[in-house]
């Protein structure tokens, strides 16, 4: 990461505010998968491929850019829980 000039931010070892399932992408994925059931791995792969290919790079970039704001809130709270 340093090779690209990115700063590594430290965060608490555990913070409920950093749960991966709360991030941008997973809300959309949850909605996409809601009510679906799978009988084999091929169905899972096709559904995942369809989901990920249905969004533009702009969609993914927006989610990544929002991570900085989320992480900064956690750092500002010094690891304490907060509600958004």
Rosetta silent file (secondary structure, phi, psi, omega in degrees, C-alpha in Angstrom):
SEQUENCE: XXXXXXXXXXXXXXXXXXXXXXXXXXXXXXXXXXXXXXXXXXXXXXXXXXXXXXXXXXXXXXXXXXXXXXXXXXXXXXXXXXXX
SCORE:     score description
SCORE:     0.000 S_00000001
   1 L     0.000  -37.555  179.854    0.000    0.000    0.000 S_00000001
   2 H   -64.396  -30.115  179.459    2.837    2.377    0.750 S_00000001
   3 H   -59.165  -31.693 -179.629    4.138    1.757   -2.760 S_00000001
   4 H   -92.330    2.770 -179.759    1.013    3.491   -4.073 S_00000001
   5 L    80.038   18.585 -179.788    1.329    6.357   -1.599 S_00000001
   6 L   -88.574  139.799  177.765   -1.599    5.162    0.499 S_00000001
   7 L   -88.592  133.347  176.675   -1.608    5.831    4.209 S_00000001
   8 L   -88.568  122.998  179.930   -2.357    2.881    6.480 S_00000001
   9 L   -98.738  134.597  176.174   -4.857    3.834    9.171 S_00000001
  10 L   -82.544  149.909  175.267   -4.889    2.039   12.494 S_00000001
  11 L  -144.966  162.982 -179.499   -8.197    0.999   14.000 S_00000001
  12 L   -60.245  152.399 -179.824   -9.292   -0.821   17.132 S_00000001
  13 L   -58.766  -30.750  175.605   -8.950   -4.616   17.017 S_00000001
  14 L  -142.646  131.741  174.506  -12.733   -4.852   17.155 S_00000001
  15 L  -147.032  124.267  178.381  -15.322   -2.227   16.452 S_00000001
  16 H   -61.872  -19.016  179.076  -18.962   -2.943   15.632 S_00000001
  17 H   -78.333   -7.858  178.990  -18.802    0.127   13.399 S_00000001
  18 H  -108.303   15.556 -179.745  -16.322   -1.645   11.146 S_00000001
  19 L   -61.200  123.388 -178.551  -18.431   -4.739   10.489 S_00000001
  20 H   -55.137  -30.245 -178.495  -17.929   -5.636    6.815 S_00000001
  21 H   -69.933  -11.988  178.357  -21.630   -6.401    6.469 S_00000001
  22 H   -88.316   -9.409 -175.224  -22.413   -2.726    7.112 S_00000001
  23 L   -72.641  159.154 -177.851  -20.461   -1.502    4.127 S_00000001
  24 H   -38.498  -58.895 -173.609  -21.978   -0.018    0.991 S_00000001
  25 H   -60.732  -38.341 -170.717  -21.803   -3.070   -1.272 S_00000001
  26 H   -70.960  -25.018  174.900  -23.349   -5.549    1.144 S_00000001
  27 H   -65.782  -41.554  178.554  -26.674   -3.735    1.415 S_00000001
  28 H   -68.225  -42.125  179.140  -27.092   -4.101   -2.340 S_00000001
  29 H   -63.961  -41.417  178.258  -25.932   -7.712   -2.280 S_00000001
  30 H   -58.951  -45.440  178.278  -28.339   -8.518    0.546 S_00000001
  31 H   -63.125  -39.129 -179.529  -31.245   -7.102   -1.462 S_00000001
  32 H   -65.580  -36.339 -176.385  -30.151   -9.035   -4.550 S_00000001
  33 H   -88.320  -15.248 -175.786  -29.986  -12.338   -2.648 S_00000001
  34 L   -55.653  127.574  176.922  -33.152  -11.864   -0.589 S_00000001
  35 L    83.218   -5.150 -179.772  -35.605  -14.696   -1.176 S_00000001
  36 L   -89.469  148.081  171.281  -33.238  -16.709   -3.357 S_00000001
  37 L  -133.841  152.890 -174.172  -32.192  -20.260   -2.609 S_00000001
  38 L  -124.064  141.826  179.264  -29.537  -22.286   -4.357 S_00000001
  39 L  -106.143  -12.680  179.397  -29.327  -25.972   -5.111 S_00000001
  40 L  -156.543  167.579 -177.180  -25.778  -26.045   -6.425 S_00000001
  41 H   -64.793  -34.580 -179.799  -22.545  -24.094   -6.649 S_00000001
  42 H   -60.885  -39.448  177.689  -23.126  -23.164  -10.295 S_00000001
  43 H   -64.732  -39.998  178.320  -26.295  -21.267   -9.334 S_00000001
  44 H   -63.050  -47.272 -179.240  -24.396  -19.394   -6.620 S_00000001
  45 H   -61.926  -43.825 -179.822  -21.619  -18.474   -9.042 S_00000001
  46 H   -63.894  -43.903  179.858  -24.035  -17.296  -11.741 S_00000001
  47 H   -63.230  -42.564  178.640  -26.019  -15.178   -9.293 S_00000001
  48 H   -64.434  -44.947  179.226  -22.828  -13.611   -7.911 S_00000001
  49 H   -61.511  -44.722  178.178  -21.480  -12.946  -11.402 S_00000001
  50 H   -59.965  -43.382 -179.887  -24.780  -11.396  -12.488 S_00000001
  51 H   -62.290  -55.015 -174.136  -24.824   -9.182   -9.402 S_00000001
  52 H   -65.722  -32.381 -179.661  -21.240   -7.928   -9.664 S_00000001
  53 H   -81.892   -9.217 -178.697  -21.415   -7.334  -13.419 S_00000001
  54 L   -81.867   -6.553 -178.940  -24.669   -5.373  -13.142 S_00000001
  55 L  -112.952  150.230 -178.861  -22.912   -2.360  -11.575 S_00000001
  56 L   -85.538  163.608  174.500  -20.576    0.150  -13.164 S_00000001
  57 H   -56.637  -31.853  178.693  -17.089    1.055  -11.951 S_00000001
  58 H   -60.388  -39.733  178.010  -18.598    4.342  -10.723 S_00000001
  59 H   -59.913  -48.534 -178.539  -20.806    2.376   -8.287 S_00000001
  60 H   -67.492  -39.237  178.982  -17.809    0.526   -6.821 S_00000001
  61 H   -60.991  -42.181  179.324  -15.692    3.684   -6.671 S_00000001
  62 H   -59.166  -43.625  179.298  -18.424    5.452   -4.671 S_00000001
  63 H   -63.253  -41.198  179.551  -18.451    2.627   -2.124 S_00000001
  64 H   -66.765  -40.868  179.531  -14.682    2.691   -1.745 S_00000001
  65 H   -64.740  -31.056  179.103  -14.667    6.463   -1.326 S_00000001
  66 H   -71.878  -20.367  179.053  -17.251    6.186    1.455 S_00000001
  67 H   -60.787  -39.740 -179.076  -14.927    3.904    3.430 S_00000001
  68 H   -58.652  -44.697  179.322  -12.649    6.817    4.289 S_00000001
  69 H   -62.407  -44.367  179.884  -15.535    8.710    5.898 S_00000001
  70 H   -61.625  -48.299 -178.847  -16.633    5.638    7.837 S_00000001
  71 H   -63.523  -38.340 -179.823  -13.132    4.887    9.096 S_00000001
  72 H   -63.906  -37.961  177.323  -12.579    8.511   10.091 S_00000001
  73 H   -61.770  -39.834  178.677  -15.747    8.434   12.234 S_00000001
  74 H   -65.476  -44.298  178.870  -14.411    5.361   14.028 S_00000001
  75 H   -63.499  -41.911  179.441  -11.053    7.050   14.624 S_00000001
  76 H   -63.666  -31.238  179.885  -12.749   10.232   15.848 S_00000001
  77 L   -82.879    0.023  179.515  -14.815    8.163   18.305 S_00000001
  78 L    51.940   39.865  176.457  -11.547    6.645   19.631 S_00000001
  79 L    86.296   -9.727  178.206  -13.031    3.181   19.283 S_00000001
  80 L   -72.202  150.065  178.179  -16.252    3.968   21.152 S_00000001
  81 L   -69.933  143.831  174.863  -19.493    2.779   19.596 S_00000001
  82 L  -144.610  156.903  176.352  -21.581    5.383   17.815 S_00000001
  83 L  -105.238  136.596 -177.909  -24.761    5.392   15.794 S_00000001
  84 L   -79.389    0.000    0.000  -24.710    6.900   12.356 S_00000001
